[in-house]
Amino acid sequence: MTDKEIIKKIRALEIKEKILHRNNRIFHYNTGEKIHRKQLAFHKCQKRNRWVFGGNRSGKTECGAVETVWMARGIHPYRKNRENTEGWVVSVSREVQRDVAQRKILYYLNPDWIADVVMVSGKSSNPEGGVIDYIAVKNVFGGISRITFKSAEMGREKFQGASLDYVWFDEEPPEDIYNECRMRVVDRRGDVFGTMTPLKGITFVYNRIYLNETNDPNVWHIFMEWKDNPYLDEKEIDSVSASLTAEELDRRRYGRFTANKGLVYPEFDESVHVIAPFPVPKEWYDNISIDPGLNNPLSCHFYATDGDGVVYVIAEHYEQGKSVSYHAQKIKEIADRLGWQRDSKGRLCSLIDSAANQRTLASSKSVAELFYDEGILVNTRVNKDVFSGINRVKDYLRPLSSPDRPKLFIFSSCVEMIRELKGYWWGEGDNPRKVNDHACDELRYMIMSRPEPYIEKKTESEISLDKARLIRKLGRRSR
């Protein structure tokens, strides 16, 4: 064999290897030395309504594209696979579809798996260059799955009628289209998943997915930022970050929701401060705090404090439109379940908003007196200074002395407090908006009841004092 023939064979093998690698990109996804752990968390989650809120280039679109290919092909490694699936990919426009979602799906889809491509525009022989209507994919079970591409600009009427296994929203859809697509997956108990950068501010996605106002057990979300993507260069991340405003950083890098006035507690990080419940030693039991409400929600939380001064929110009662006797009974039931301490007469003690001293329209007694009658001794002498209270809570969320070790943790079962902290916004001036702030208020009462953190005074040595005196003396002479 001549040298030319050897070189020709080597080149042919290299081409074959490149084609083999290209056709099996899906099997190289998140393997090897660099692993995008948050992408894997998304794929492994078993919830049926999953969302990734991520900055640009954080890796969020990869999640949606790979999830779609896995479901169409029937090779999802973390879910029960279905044969002959029907799914939609919804983009904000046909142009964005072509340049983002469509391109990513074709990147991960082995050409040998494609049974047919139907185009809206362009040639099926070159689907990357046109706009695809749908792709027929060979399913491993022997049938054909279909990935159909939709554009939000088509209008809600174009999203009616179908029965689907999944819908992927590439970026945030209009609410009416989201609602329509949710109906499309009901028959088959299908999935909805979204990958988006929240550039529109506070929208229905913020309320229904991020805050999960209805406590839908199928809703799940995760945030992705640039440093979560192991394929981005850290120096480039720092360089681009330095060129952006704080608001642009929140949206473009961290994928956070932002409003004109900003969050009161941007320090609150669900992945850090929310923890799974654990058996709390009774000697940690600290206090109960109540923000009263009759028509508005009454918020009550039980707090524990460990030997290092770390505060844990371990139980909650949060309900509206009920009487004081009803709330008192619920609070006592939680106390019984926890084995909470009582006084010699079997009564509970709690902090409460000083407004509880006021008489109600329906009773000659104040709310505080009504709680007393129900066996809950409420202390209305709480510090209600909003500004200093917020700053103390901020210190507990991210203490200045130890920024990586917060002094406030919340059990994941306290869903209302978590929701309020996530959606607590500044209003006019230095005052938060008086909306959904009941748990935030009584959290302040509790934190403000804690002793001020001790700051050790620095004592200077005699040498340091002599040096300071000498400097002052020289200074006077020089004048």
Helices and strands as residue ranges (DSSP letters): H 3-23, H 25-28, H 37-44, E 49-54, H 60-73, E 86-91, H 94-96, I 97-101, H 102-108, G 111-113, E 114-121, G 127-129, E 131-138, E 144-151, G 152-154, G 156-159, E 166-170, H 175-184, E 191-196, H 204-205, I 206-210, E 219-224, G 226-228, H 234-242, H 246-248, I 249-253, H 270-273, E 274-275, G 282-284, E 285-291, E 297-305, E 311-320, H 324-338, E 348-352, G 354-357, H 367-373, E 376-379, H 386-397, E 408-411, H 415-422, H 438-449, H 462-478
